[in-house]
Amino acid sequence: MMTLATDLLVTLAYGVVGVLLMGIGYVLVDVATPGRLRELIWVDRNRNAALLLASNLLGVGIIVVAAIVSSADDFVAGIIGSAAYGILGLVIMSAAFLLLDLATPGRLGEILVDPEPHPAVWVSAVIHLATGAVVAAAIS
């Protein structure tokens, strides 16, 4: 019974770290785009904004999963690694977003929350996912 209780607490701790990192990712996307994400996605039903946020959250999730798997049953190293790699991944995702913004015409944030579907959101989404995958691969 003790093993089940311990495993549940460890899972809870990893879950909290993952949710906190995704919360930070949400804030970063919200800051990088004009308007409020909660309004854009849940009120205006903006698909571009939803895809942008979803790809960011998935990228963070990929990083956290890789950090957990590579922790080799060392809880302290796993939690610290998940948080550290998650933050690093968010920094790299933000830098990639800024580089893409510099390389494209107009303000990328404004384009990505346009109410009409825009192909640029797919490029930005792939950058989030690829960055998450690269960081995850570096962890292993």
ChimeraX attribute file (.defattr): number of C-alpha atoms within 10 A of each C-alpha:
attribute: neighborCount
match mode: 1-to-1
recipient: residues
	/A:1	6
	/A:2	7
	/A:3	8
	/A:4	9
	/A:5	10
	/A:6	11
	/A:7	12
	/A:8	12
	/A:9	12
	/A:10	16
	/A:11	13
	/A:12	12
	/A:13	14
	/A:14	21
	/A:15	14
	/A:16	13
	/A:17	18
	/A:18	22
	/A:19	16
	/A:20	14
	/A:21	24
	/A:22	24
	/A:23	13
	/A:24	17
	/A:25	26
	/A:26	19
	/A:27	14
	/A:28	17
	/A:29	22
	/A:30	18
	/A:31	13
	/A:32	16
	/A:33	18
	/A:34	17
	/A:35	13
	/A:36	14
	/A:37	21
	/A:38	14
	/A:39	11
	/A:40	20
	/A:41	17
	/A:42	11
	/A:43	9
	/A:44	12
	/A:45	13
	/A:46	19
	/A:47	20
	/A:48	24
	/A:49	27
	/A:50	19
	/A:51	18
	/A:52	25
	/A:53	23
	/A:54	18
	/A:55	21
	/A:56	29
	/A:57	24
	/A:58	18
	/A:59	29
	/A:60	32
	/A:61	22
	/A:62	22
	/A:63	30
	/A:64	33
	/A:65	15
	/A:66	23
	/A:67	27
	/A:68	20
	/A:69	13
	/A:70	17
	/A:71	18
	/A:72	10
	/A:73	10
	/A:74	10
	/A:75	15
	/A:76	11
	/A:77	15
	/A:78	21
	/A:79	22
	/A:80	16
	/A:81	20
	/A:82	28
	/A:83	20
	/A:84	15
	/A:85	23
	/A:86	31
	/A:87	19
	/A:88	16
	/A:89	27
	/A:90	26
	/A:91	14
	/A:92	16
	/A:93	26
	/A:94	19
	/A:95	12
	/A:96	16
	/A:97	20
	/A:98	14
	/A:99	11
	/A:100	16
	/A:101	15
	/A:102	12
	/A:103	10
	/A:104	10
	/A:105	9
	/A:106	10
	/A:107	12
	/A:108	21
	/A:109	21
	/A:110	13
	/A:111	20
	/A:112	27
	/A:113	25
	/A:114	16
	/A:115	14
	/A:116	11
	/A:117	15
	/A:118	14
	/A:119	11
	/A:120	16
	/A:121	23
	/A:122	16
	/A:123	12
	/A:124	22
	/A:125	22
	/A:126	16
	/A:127	20
	/A:128	27
	/A:129	21
	/A:130	16
	/A:131	23
	/A:132	30
	/A:133	20
	/A:134	14
	/A:135	24
	/A:136	23
	/A:137	13
	/A:138	12
	/A:139	18
	/A:140	10
